[in-house]
Amino acid sequence: MSSNLHQSGVRLLRMLGRHAETVMDVYLSGAVDEANADAGVLKKLTEAGILWRPEEDGGLRLTRSVRALLEEGLKDERNRQINANVGSALATIKTLADHYKEARSHSDYSAAEAYLADLSEHVYAFTENLRYSIRVLWGRINNEFGYVGTISAKIRENELAQSQVSELLNGLELFQFSELGEIASDIRELRKLLVTTLQETLSDCTQELSVVQARLLELLGRFRQIQGRTRLLKGWLLYTDMHPDYEPMDHVAHRKVPMLFNRAEAMLADAHVDVHNQSQEQELMEMVARIKSISRLDVKPAAKAAETSVVLSAAEDFDIPENPLKQDVEDYFVAVIDSGKRQSALEYLQEKALPWDSESWIYQVIGGFEGLSEEHKSFFELEPLGEPHPVYTGNFIIRDVELWLS
């Protein structure tokens, strides 16, 4: 069987080589010009499966497999297609795996070997087709869809590529490796194909497709920006064609220059004094010395000021009353110093029967601790006692504080 396949393959390749010009003419034109072609050659190519006629009254065209071979070999971005049908490939792989397991369980080793070879071919063909699709997408991105000539066509090609990426990602989600692991069970050959090979390939391809999707969105935004500016320019040209006597007004005379025309940079940049420049220190000091004090207060006439008598007397003494809450907090700090022990603020409040509510007392103790200088604060330690908020994370409810000497 293998020798027959070898001979058939050699005959097919030789036929492609002998009729290469005819095949390339069909590839470029899409159909055969039967009026100028040799009928015998066309018959041989049709019988070999290289050409086919889609309709009875239609022309001869290249079969999909031959066209795909030429597209890949010629790196033809215009014609290369992306196969996003992942579900069919997955179903075929599962079916061949079941065939292999059944033949293996029946000790039909020749059939099992054939099924394993077919399964390996389908798995590697699927992974290669997936990587090929990603290469095609990257080629179109790097070329910025250069095989089409207009921005509108580039946008349509970009949207088509995005839909293909979405289909590929949705198709890859069909692969459940827990299910494939159950199908492979403990058979080493199946686990290598269905778990190891597929999982590594699909993980890499999923990450790369995410990057491709982001680049396509970025490229689409740039295309739409170019399209918007082009439409604006075309609209402006159309307006000038319809109004040939139009003359733009002097934009400098406008209160606000439109941003479309306001592209000139300022002639002079904003200036300010650099007070940190030591080379200008002398000039700055001279400028400050020449500044005169200007008093805008009304100055009374000298005669009237002379009549006013001023009597000097000793200033009266007055005292600013101390805040009693602050004084009690200071007494609490002194009590901690005298005892040298850890003491609760609420226990001190209840022990001394002070007239303050607990919340104001705790606030004042915390404020008194934070108001100490760094030197004095280093002699104390303050610890809040409470629990986290049961609903809002990050919030801590303080019920009491304890103060002691560090």
Secondary structure, 3 states (H helix, E strand, C coil): CHHHHHHHHHHHHHHHHHCHHHHHHHHHHCCCCCCCCCHHHHHHHHHCCCEECCCCCCCCEECHHHHHHHHHHHCCCCCCCCCCCHHHHHHHHHHHHHHHHHHHHCCCHHHHHHHHHHHHHHHHHHHHHHHHHHHHHHHHHHCCCCCCCCHHHHHHHHHHHHHHHHHHHHHHCCCCHHHHHHHHCCCHHHHHHHHHHHHHHHHHHHHHHHHHHHHHHHHHHHHHHHHHHHHHHHHHHHHHHHCCCCCCCCHHHCCCCCCCCCCCCCCCCCCCCCCCCHHHHHHHHHHHHCCCCCCCCCCCCHHHHHHCCCCCCCCCCCCCCCCHHHHHHHHHHHHHHHHCCCEEHHHHHHHCCCCCCHHHHHHHHHHHHHCCCHHHHCCEEEEEEEEECCCCCCCEEEEEEEEEEC
